[in-house]
Structure formats: C-alpha cells, structure tokens
Amino acid sequence: MTSYPLNHPDKFIPLLMQEPDWFSLETAKKIDADDPLHYTKNLFNIGELIPFAGHSLGPVFQPVISQIQEIVDLQLQLHEGHFSDSHPDGKDSGNWFDCDRHIPSLAAAKNMLGFEDDCEFVFTASGLSQNLAMLMETFFRPTKKDWENGKTKIVMLDTEFFSDQAVAVSVMKRAIQNAENFGCFEHSQKPDPESQILKIKPDANGLFNTDNIIKLIQENAKTIQLISVSDIVFNTGQRLELNKIFSALKNVIEENHIIVGLDLAHTVGNRKIDLKSLPVTFAVGCGYKHLSGFAGSGFGIYVNKKADLKKYPPLQGWKAADSVRVFETIHRYDDSIMEKVGALAFRASCPAPVAIAPTQAFLNYFHQIGFDHCFNKSESLVRYLIALLKHHLHEKIELITPEDPMQRGAMIVFQVKGSKNAEKIEHFLKKEELTLGSFEIDTRPPNNIRLTPHYAYTTFEQINRMMTKLIVALKQNL
C-alpha cells in the first residue's frame, strides 16, 4: 500500500498523481487510513452537516466542554477558583484571576504567532472588532501639527471586512472631533472622515498586488499615521506578502513614524506568522473560526514590547497592575505597580474563564501535536482540494485564491463561470443527501464560493464526496 507523506505537501500531490485513480473515493479513503492525525476528527461534535466553512465558524471542540464543567464545578468553592493553587496545571499557571496568563496557552500562542516576549500577548474575552477599535484608538493620535501638515491618514485594503472599515471610520470621526475641539480647523475646512482613509485597490478578482501596496505607501508616507491591513483577506483567501511588503517599507515606516496594525482573523489557527520579524505595533485575532471556539469567541491582542506607551498611553484597569501587589493597594491607585510594556499594559478587567476556555483548550491540544504537523496536513488537504477542482471543473470555475502556498492559507475561493447566484450552490450542497452527505460552505460577493478543509476535522473522503456533489450542482446549472 502506498504511504502518503501528508507532513510533506510538496511530495504528497506528485506521489498521489502517479496513481491512475488518484481522484477516486477509494483512494481518498486510503489516504485517510494513512493519516497520522486521523484521530483528531473524533474530538469534534460534528452532526449530519459536514463543515467546510471553518473560516467563518468551526464545530465544537469537545474537550472544552469538560474544561468548562471543571470551571463550573470549581465555582462551588466560590472564591477558591481565583487562587493559583486551584489550577490543575499548578500554581505557576494562575487560575481565574490570571486565566489570560495561562502559561501553556501563552506558549502555544507564541509558537503560532511568533512574538518574542510573553508580555506582548494577552488572551481576551472581547472580540476582534472591539479589540481593534481599542488599539486603533490608542495608536491613532494625530497632533495639531499633524493636522496642519496633513499627516492624518489611515491605510486599509479597499475590500477590508465591513467591521474593520467601520472601526477605522469611527476612530477617524473621534479624532476629527477632538481636533476640532482644539481649534485645528479654524482656518481650514473640517475633513470628511472617509477622505482620510487611503484605500489600496485590488484587481478585478479582488486580489492585491504587492508592488502596488508598496508604491501607495511610499508615495503617501508623509501623510500616513497608521496602516491597518489583514494578513489573509476574508473574501478571496489571498495572503498578503507581508515580509516582502515590510522589508521594502522598513525605512519608510521608521522615518515617518508610521504605526502598523494587523487583523489576523483568518490567520489564527490557519497558518503561522512571525510577528517578531515584522514592524508591527499591534495585532488582533478571533477564536471562533479556525480555532473552533464558540460563536463570537475572542482570542487576544498583541502589542509589540517596543511600542512607546508613554506617547500612546493605554486604557488600563486593575488587571494592568502587578497581580501579586495589587491587593496591597486595592483602596488607592499606585502607578508604580502598573504594567508599562506590551499587551500586559492593556489589561483592564478579569476575563471570564469560560469565555477564553474554548480558544485555550484548542491551542493547547494542537500545540502538543505541533502546529507544523497540523499546517502541513492542512496544506496537503488544500492541494488535494485544488487538484480535484482543476481535474473535474477546470472549464467551469475560476480560482480566485492564488495557488502559491505563500500567498494563501487553507481557504480556497472560486467562482462558477456563468453563475449569477452562488447561494443556490451553497443551498444545494447543504441539502441532506444520504449517499454523499450535506456540506456547509459559504459565499461572499461577488458570487465567491469559500471552502476550507481543516487539519483537525476534515477528511480526504469528505473532500471527495463534497466535490462529487458540487459536480452534480454544476450539471444542474445552479
């Protein structure tokens, strides 16, 4: 029997295609039988609807249910749960009071995100948009001189998710109002908020050109306060070439004191990133997509330890204080015990342990397996999906997502040529069907179909069956 090197994607597809029936259901079953991570799918609560939209909401990771039950049981002891000795991992991990500093979870996040120091990351119960708003509000601080010189722009992708755009406009509105209160527009017209946001334009398929991004920022550097972009673009699956972009812009960013923020909504749990190698001041993510958290699950925030928090003071609550010393000064404020570096300085209140348990449980489990193994399997799944799409439907579809693994993650986006309503295909795939099954995908304008095989719970057999049903859908001219 052929051994399939799922941990070596570059070898997997060439070896697979040597077989005359590589695209058959029987071969897909053989690959699954050879998968060293086949057991992880049993850890997810998957009913009749097979998930291929984990980029939007993943299935329940069942081990977290017992972890939440432990939290519930511990509350029978009331305040005991706040104290470090009550944590099953030992007192060094803290418990309810410092659940956002859980040591194994921090190690997992550091491995996946590539930050340098533990102080640069905290888990949060709050969602991505709230965290993005808080961080943009903190670091977008144009002075009166900046308004006079026109250094007031925020750079974003033209097709950025609505929430990110709403946050940017809201932050800009507040900045303009604040500037108006201080007389910045006595001799000039108050600007329209949207006019202060520079949009990077994509091509006809919604893809962004690396050189165009670099050129726009270089040409407008003296007017830019902040750059806020996604690593992986939500509606096309394209991954920006951030290393290439920021290598080219390193001097420009430093000389013009430009703040850089990243939206990692579609990166976290999907692909690794090395934040320490990028000139990034802050980043946000979410836990309900590739980390299979419950709907709306938060993830956390990253703030570079080199960020000047004297110039950009964060909003702080008592959780930004030294946890050991805060109770000594509980009746008064003592600035000497407040954190002043990295994401730790942005802590405000205690997150609910049940709110961050889904993210942490998933991270800890798959960190023990090794994210490199997980993402290598993911890449093998994705290449198999692409190969089947091209084999069966090359004349009927147009791939939107770049095939280059360096320019995408696990989400593959395509359009059906001639179709004006991709939602009909989505509904057809979701219909119950005894032989092939029912599949959850999703769509985004303009008629983009999004598919994501997930290393933790997707099988090659499921991809094969979903493809067969997709072929049926297209034969019916949906």
C-alpha positions as CSV (number, residue, x, y, z in Angstrom):
1,M,0.0,0.0,0.0
2,T,1.3,3.5,-0.9
3,S,2.4,5.6,2.0
4,Y,1.2,9.2,1.6
5,P,3.5,11.9,3.1
6,L,0.9,14.3,4.5
7,N,3.6,16.0,6.5
8,H,5.4,16.9,3.3
9,P,2.9,18.6,1.0
10,D,5.5,19.1,-1.8
11,K,5.9,15.4,-2.1
12,F,2.3,14.4,-1.4
13,I,0.5,15.5,-4.6
14,P,3.2,14.4,-7.1
15,L,3.2,10.9,-5.4
16,L,-0.6,10.8,-5.4
17,M,-0.9,11.7,-9.0
18,Q,1.2,8.8,-10.0
19,E,-1.8,6.6,-9.3
20,P,-4.2,6.2,-12.3
21,D,-7.3,6.6,-10.0
22,W,-5.9,9.3,-7.7
23,F,-9.1,11.2,-7.8
24,S,-11.3,8.3,-6.7
25,L,-13.2,7.9,-3.5
26,E,-11.4,4.7,-2.7
27,T,-8.0,6.5,-2.9
28,A,-9.3,9.2,-0.6
29,K,-10.2,6.5,1.9
30,K,-6.7,5.1,1.6
31,I,-5.2,8.5,2.3
32,D,-7.4,8.9,5.4
33,A,-6.3,5.5,6.6
34,D,-2.7,6.6,6.3
35,D,-3.2,9.9,8.1
36,P,-1.3,10.0,11.4
37,L,-3.7,12.7,12.7
38,H,-6.9,10.8,11.7
39,Y,-7.9,10.6,15.4
40,T,-8.4,14.3,15.9
41,K,-11.7,14.4,13.9
42,N,-13.3,12.4,16.7
43,L,-12.7,15.3,19.1
44,F,-15.3,17.4,17.4
45,N,-19.0,17.4,17.7
46,I,-20.0,17.1,14.0
47,G,-23.5,16.1,13.2
48,E,-25.0,15.4,9.8
49,L,-23.7,18.8,8.4
50,I,-20.1,18.4,7.4
51,P,-18.2,21.7,7.9
52,F,-16.2,23.3,5.1
53,A,-16.7,26.8,6.4
54,G,-14.4,26.8,9.4
55,H,-13.1,30.1,8.2
56,S,-16.4,31.5,9.4
57,L,-17.4,29.2,12.3
58,G,-15.9,25.9,13.3
59,P,-17.5,22.9,15.0
60,V,-17.4,22.4,18.8
61,F,-14.1,21.1,20.1
62,Q,-15.5,18.6,22.6
63,P,-12.6,18.6,25.2
64,V,-13.5,22.2,26.0
65,I,-16.9,21.1,27.4
66,S,-15.3,19.1,30.2
67,Q,-12.9,22.1,30.8
68,I,-15.9,24.4,31.2
69,Q,-17.5,21.9,33.5
70,E,-14.4,22.0,35.7
71,I,-14.8,25.8,35.9
72,V,-18.5,25.3,36.8
73,D,-17.6,22.7,39.5
74,L,-14.8,24.9,40.9
75,Q,-17.3,27.8,41.4
76,L,-19.0,25.6,44.1
77,Q,-15.9,26.6,46.2
78,L,-16.7,30.2,45.4
79,H,-13.6,32.4,45.7
80,E,-11.2,29.4,45.7
81,G,-11.1,29.4,42.0
82,H,-9.4,32.8,42.0
83,F,-6.3,31.4,43.7
84,S,-3.4,29.9,41.9
85,D,-3.3,26.6,43.9
86,S,-6.7,25.7,42.5
87,H,-5.4,25.4,38.9
88,P,-5.0,21.8,37.6
89,D,-1.7,22.8,35.8
90,G,-0.2,24.0,39.1
91,K,0.1,27.3,40.9
92,D,2.6,28.8,38.4
93,S,-0.2,28.9,35.8
94,G,-2.6,31.1,37.9
95,N,-6.3,30.4,37.6
96,W,-9.4,32.6,37.3
97,F,-7.6,35.8,38.4
98,D,-4.9,35.3,35.8
99,C,-6.6,33.0,33.3
100,D,-5.4,35.2,30.5
101,R,-1.8,34.5,31.5
102,H,-2.1,30.7,31.5
103,I,1.4,29.5,30.8
104,P,0.7,26.6,28.4
105,S,-1.7,28.7,26.4
106,L,0.8,31.5,26.1
107,A,3.4,29.1,24.9
108,A,1.0,27.8,22.2
109,A,0.1,31.3,21.1
110,K,3.8,32.3,20.9
111,N,4.6,29.3,18.8
112,M,1.8,30.1,16.3
113,L,2.2,33.9,16.2
114,G,5.9,34.2,16.6
115,F,6.0,37.0,19.2
116,E,9.2,37.4,21.2
117,D,8.1,38.1,24.8
118,D,5.2,36.8,26.9
119,C,4.4,40.4,27.8
120,E,3.4,41.1,24.2
121,F,0.2,38.9,24.2
122,V,-2.9,38.5,26.4
123,F,-6.0,36.4,25.8
124,T,-9.2,38.4,25.8
125,A,-12.9,37.6,26.2
126,S,-13.7,40.7,24.0
127,G,-14.0,40.1,20.3
128,L,-11.7,41.2,17.4
129,S,-13.6,44.3,16.4
130,Q,-13.7,45.6,20.0
131,N,-10.0,45.0,20.4
132,L,-9.2,46.5,17.0
133,A,-11.2,49.6,18.0
134,M,-9.4,49.9,21.3
135,L,-5.9,49.6,19.8
136,M,-6.6,51.8,16.8
137,E,-8.0,54.5,19.1
138,T,-4.8,54.2,21.2
139,F,-2.3,54.4,18.4
140,F,-4.0,56.8,16.1
141,R,-3.2,60.1,17.8
142,P,-2.5,62.8,15.2
143,T,-1.3,66.1,16.8
144,K,-2.3,69.6,15.9
145,K,0.9,69.8,13.8
146,D,-0.1,66.6,12.1
147,W,-3.5,68.0,11.1
148,E,-1.8,71.2,9.8
149,N,0.7,69.1,7.8
150,G,-1.8,66.5,6.6
151,K,-0.2,63.5,8.3
152,T,-3.6,62.1,9.3
153,K,-4.3,59.2,7.0
154,I,-5.1,55.5,7.8
155,V,-4.2,53.0,5.1
156,M,-6.5,50.0,4.6
157,L,-7.5,47.4,1.9
158,D,-10.3,48.7,-0.2
159,T,-12.3,45.4,0.3
160,E,-11.5,45.1,4.0
161,F,-14.3,43.5,6.1
162,F,-17.1,45.9,6.9
163,S,-16.3,45.8,10.7
164,D,-12.7,46.9,10.2
165,Q,-13.8,49.7,8.0
166,A,-16.5,50.8,10.5
167,V,-13.8,50.8,13.2
168,A,-11.5,52.9,11.1
169,V,-14.2,55.5,10.3
170,S,-15.3,55.6,13.9
171,V,-11.8,56.2,15.1
172,M,-11.3,58.9,12.5
173,K,-14.6,60.6,13.4
174,R,-13.5,60.9,17.0
175,A,-10.0,62.1,16.0
176,I,-11.6,64.8,13.8
177,Q,-14.0,65.9,16.6
178,N,-11.1,66.1,19.1
179,A,-9.0,68.1,16.6
180,E,-12.0,70.5,16.1
181,N,-12.3,71.0,19.8
182,F,-8.7,72.1,19.9
183,G,-9.1,74.6,17.0
184,C,-7.3,72.6,14.3
185,F,-9.8,73.7,11.6
186,E,-10.2,77.4,12.4
187,H,-8.6,78.3,9.0
188,S,-9.5,75.2,7.0
189,Q,-12.5,73.0,6.3
190,K,-13.1,70.1,8.7
191,P,-12.3,66.9,6.7
192,D,-14.8,64.2,5.9
193,P,-13.7,61.1,7.9
194,E,-13.7,58.7,4.9
195,S,-11.5,61.1,2.9
196,Q,-8.8,60.4,5.5
197,I,-8.7,56.7,4.8
198,L,-6.4,55.7,1.9
199,K,-7.8,52.5,0.2
200,I,-5.5,50.0,-1.5
201,K,-7.3,49.0,-4.7
202,P,-7.5,45.3,-5.8
203,D,-7.7,43.9,-9.3
204,A,-10.9,42.7,-11.0
205,N,-10.8,39.4,-8.9
206,G,-10.3,41.3,-5.6
207,L,-6.6,40.4,-5.4
208,F,-3.9,42.8,-4.2
209,N,-0.6,43.4,-6.0
210,T,2.4,43.6,-3.6
211,D,4.2,46.2,-5.7
212,N,1.1,48.4,-5.7
213,I,0.8,48.2,-2.0
214,I,4.4,49.2,-1.5
215,K,4.1,52.0,-4.1
216,L,1.0,53.5,-2.5
217,I,2.6,53.6,1.0
218,Q,5.9,55.0,-0.4
219,E,4.1,57.8,-2.3
220,N,1.9,58.8,0.6
221,A,4.3,58.1,3.5
222,K,4.4,61.7,4.8
223,T,0.6,61.7,5.2
224,I,0.2,58.3,6.9
225,Q,-0.3,57.9,10.6
226,L,-1.4,54.2,10.6
227,I,-1.5,51.2,8.4
228,S,-4.2,48.6,9.3
229,V,-4.5,45.5,7.0
230,S,-5.4,41.9,7.1
231,D,-2.8,39.1,6.7
232,I,-5.3,36.8,4.9
233,V,-8.1,38.6,3.1
234,F,-11.5,37.4,4.1
235,N,-13.3,37.3,0.7
236,T,-10.5,35.9,-1.6
237,G,-8.3,33.9,0.7
238,Q,-5.3,35.8,-0.6
239,R,-2.4,36.1,1.9
240,L,-0.5,39.4,1.6
241,E,3.2,39.1,1.1
242,L,3.8,40.9,4.4
243,N,7.5,40.1,4.7
244,K,8.2,41.4,1.2
245,I,6.0,44.5,1.7
246,F,7.5,45.5,5.0
247,S,11.1,44.7,4.0
248,A,10.6,47.2,1.2
249,L,9.0,49.7,3.5
250,K,11.2,49.3,6.6
251,N,13.0,52.6,6.2
252,V,9.8,54.4,5.1
253,I,7.9,53.2,8.2
254,E,10.7,54.2,10.6
255,E,11.5,57.6,9.1
256,N,7.8,58.6,9.0
257,H,6.9,57.0,12.4
258,I,4.1,55.0,10.9
259,I,2.1,52.6,13.2
260,V,1.3,49.2,11.7
261,G,-1.6,47.0,12.9
262,L,-2.7,43.6,11.6
263,D,-6.0,41.8,11.5
264,L,-5.3,38.1,12.0
265,A,-8.9,36.9,11.9
266,H,-8.2,34.4,9.2
267,T,-4.6,33.7,10.2
268,V,-5.0,32.4,13.8
269,G,-5.2,28.7,13.7
270,N,-4.8,28.6,9.9
271,R,-1.2,29.4,9.3
272,K,1.8,30.6,11.3
273,I,3.0,34.1,11.3
274,D,6.3,35.5,12.7
275,L,5.3,38.8,14.3
276,K,8.8,39.5,15.7
277,S,10.2,39.8,12.2
278,L,7.6,42.4,11.1
279,P,7.4,46.1,12.0
280,V,4.0,45.5,13.6
281,T,2.9,47.6,16.6
282,F,-0.4,45.7,17.3
283,A,-2.4,42.8,16.0
284,V,-5.8,41.2,16.8
285,G,-7.4,37.9,16.1
286,C,-10.5,35.8,16.9
287,G,-11.1,32.3,18.1
288,Y,-14.4,31.1,16.5
289,K,-13.0,30.4,13.1
290,H,-10.0,28.1,12.7
291,L,-9.7,27.6,16.5
292,S,-13.3,26.2,16.7
293,G,-14.3,28.4,19.5
294,F,-18.0,29.0,20.3
295,A,-19.7,31.8,18.3
296,G,-18.1,35.1,19.0
297,S,-15.2,33.6,20.9
298,G,-12.4,36.1,21.5
299,F,-8.7,35.4,21.1
300,G,-6.4,38.1,22.2
301,I,-4.3,41.1,21.4
302,Y,-0.6,41.5,20.5
303,V,1.3,44.7,21.3
304,N,5.0,45.0,20.5
305,K,7.1,45.5,23.6
306,K,8.9,48.3,21.8
307,A,5.7,50.3,21.4
308,D,6.1,53.7,23.1
309,L,3.3,53.6,25.6
310,K,4.3,56.9,27.1
311,K,3.4,58.5,23.8
312,Y,0.4,56.2,23.4
313,P,-0.9,55.6,26.9
314,P,-3.3,52.6,27.0
315,L,-6.6,52.4,28.8
316,Q,-6.0,50.4,31.9
317,G,-7.9,48.8,34.7
318,W,-6.7,46.9,37.8
319,K,-5.7,43.9,35.8
320,A,-2.8,46.0,34.3
321,A,-1.4,46.1,37.8
322,D,1.1,43.5,39.2
323,S,-1.3,40.7,40.3
324,V,0.8,39.9,43.3
325,R,0.9,43.5,44.6
326,V,-2.5,44.9,43.6
327,F,-4.4,43.8,46.7
328,E,-1.9,45.7,48.9
329,T,-3.1,48.9,47.3
330,I,-6.7,47.9,46.5
331,H,-8.1,51.1,48.1
332,R,-5.9,53.6,46.2
333,Y,-4.1,54.0,42.9
334,D,-0.3,53.2,42.7
335,D,1.3,53.9,39.3
336,S,4.4,52.0,40.3
337,I,2.7,48.6,40.1
338,M,1.1,49.2,36.7
339,E,2.4,47.4,33.6
340,K,4.0,49.7,31.1
341,V,5.1,47.4,28.4
342,G,3.4,45.3,25.7
343,A,-0.1,43.9,25.7
344,L,0.1,43.4,29.5
345,A,-0.3,47.2,29.8
346,F,-3.7,47.0,28.1
347,R,-5.3,44.6,30.6
348,A,-8.4,46.2,32.2
349,S,-10.7,43.6,33.8
350,C,-10.8,39.9,34.6
351,P,-11.9,37.9,31.6
352,A,-14.5,35.2,32.3
353,P,-12.6,31.8,32.3
354,V,-15.5,30.2,30.4
355,A,-15.1,32.8,27.7
356,I,-11.5,32.1,26.9
357,A,-11.5,28.4,27.6
358,P,-12.5,27.4,24.0
359,T,-9.5,29.2,22.5
360,Q,-7.1,28.0,25.1
361,A,-8.3,24.3,25.0
362,F,-7.8,24.1,21.2
363,L,-4.5,25.9,21.2
364,N,-3.1,23.7,24.0
365,Y,-4.1,20.4,22.4
366,F,-2.8,21.1,18.9
367,H,0.3,22.8,20.2
368,Q,1.2,19.5,21.8
369,I,0.7,17.7,18.5
370,G,2.8,20.5,16.8
371,F,1.4,23.3,14.6
372,D,4.0,22.4,11.9
373,H,2.4,19.0,11.6
374,C,-1.1,20.4,11.6
375,F,-0.4,23.0,9.0
376,N,1.5,20.6,6.8
377,K,-1.5,18.3,6.8
378,S,-3.7,21.3,6.1
379,E,-1.6,22.2,3.1
380,S,-1.9,18.6,1.8
381,L,-5.7,18.8,2.2
382,V,-5.8,22.1,0.4
383,R,-3.6,20.9,-2.5
384,Y,-5.9,17.8,-2.8
385,L,-8.9,20.1,-3.0
386,I,-7.3,22.3,-5.6
387,A,-6.3,19.2,-7.7
388,L,-9.8,17.9,-7.7
389,L,-11.3,21.3,-8.6
390,K,-8.9,21.6,-11.5
391,H,-9.4,17.9,-12.6
392,H,-13.2,17.9,-12.6
393,L,-14.2,21.5,-13.1
394,H,-11.3,23.4,-14.7
395,E,-13.5,24.6,-17.5
396,K,-16.4,25.6,-15.3
397,I,-14.7,27.5,-12.5
398,E,-12.2,30.3,-12.0
399,L,-9.9,30.0,-9.0
400,I,-9.7,33.3,-7.2
401,T,-7.3,32.4,-4.4
402,P,-3.7,32.2,-5.5
403,E,-2.3,28.7,-5.8
404,D,1.1,29.7,-4.4
405,P,1.1,28.4,-0.8
406,M,2.9,31.6,0.3
407,Q,0.0,33.7,-0.9
408,R,-2.9,31.9,0.8
409,G,-3.9,29.8,3.8
410,A,-6.4,27.0,3.9
411,M,-9.4,28.8,2.5
412,I,-9.9,28.4,-1.2
413,V,-12.2,30.8,-3.1
414,F,-13.5,30.3,-6.6
415,Q,-16.3,31.5,-8.9
416,V,-18.5,29.4,-11.2
417,K,-18.4,30.7,-14.7
418,G,-21.8,32.0,-15.8
419,S,-23.4,31.6,-12.4
420,K,-25.1,34.7,-11.0
421,N,-26.2,33.2,-7.7
422,A,-23.6,31.2,-5.8
423,E,-26.0,30.9,-2.9
424,K,-28.0,28.4,-4.9
425,I,-24.9,26.2,-5.0
426,E,-24.4,26.7,-1.2
427,H,-28.0,25.7,-0.5
428,F,-27.7,22.6,-2.8
429,L,-24.6,21.4,-1.0
430,K,-26.3,21.9,2.3
431,K,-29.3,19.7,1.4
432,E,-29.5,16.4,3.2
433,E,-28.3,13.6,0.9
434,L,-27.8,10.0,2.2
435,T,-25.1,8.9,-0.3
436,L,-22.9,12.0,-0.4
437,G,-23.8,13.9,2.7
438,S,-24.6,17.6,3.3
439,F,-21.9,20.2,3.4
440,E,-21.6,23.6,5.0
441,I,-19.8,26.1,2.8
442,D,-20.4,29.9,2.4
443,T,-20.4,32.6,-0.2
444,R,-19.3,36.2,-0.4
445,P,-19.9,38.9,-3.0
446,P,-19.5,38.9,-5.9
447,N,-20.5,35.2,-6.2
448,N,-17.4,33.9,-4.5
449,I,-17.6,30.4,-3.0
450,R,-15.4,29.8,0.0
451,L,-14.2,26.3,1.0
452,T,-11.9,25.4,3.9
453,P,-10.6,21.9,4.7
454,H,-9.4,21.9,8.3
455,Y,-6.5,19.8,9.5
456,A,-8.3,18.9,12.7
457,Y,-11.6,17.5,11.4
458,T,-11.7,17.4,7.6
459,T,-11.0,14.1,5.8
460,F,-9.9,13.4,2.3
461,E,-13.1,11.3,1.8
462,Q,-15.2,14.3,2.8
463,I,-13.5,16.5,0.3
464,N,-14.0,13.8,-2.4
465,R,-17.7,13.4,-1.6
466,M,-18.2,17.2,-1.5
467,M,-16.6,17.5,-4.9
468,T,-18.9,14.9,-6.3
469,K,-21.9,16.8,-5.0
470,L,-20.5,20.1,-6.4
471,I,-20.2,18.4,-9.8
472,V,-23.9,17.5,-9.6
473,A,-24.8,21.0,-8.7
474,L,-23.0,22.5,-11.7
475,K,-24.5,19.9,-14.0
476,Q,-27.9,21.3,-12.9
477,N,-26.7,24.8,-13.9
478,L,-27.4,26.2,-10.4
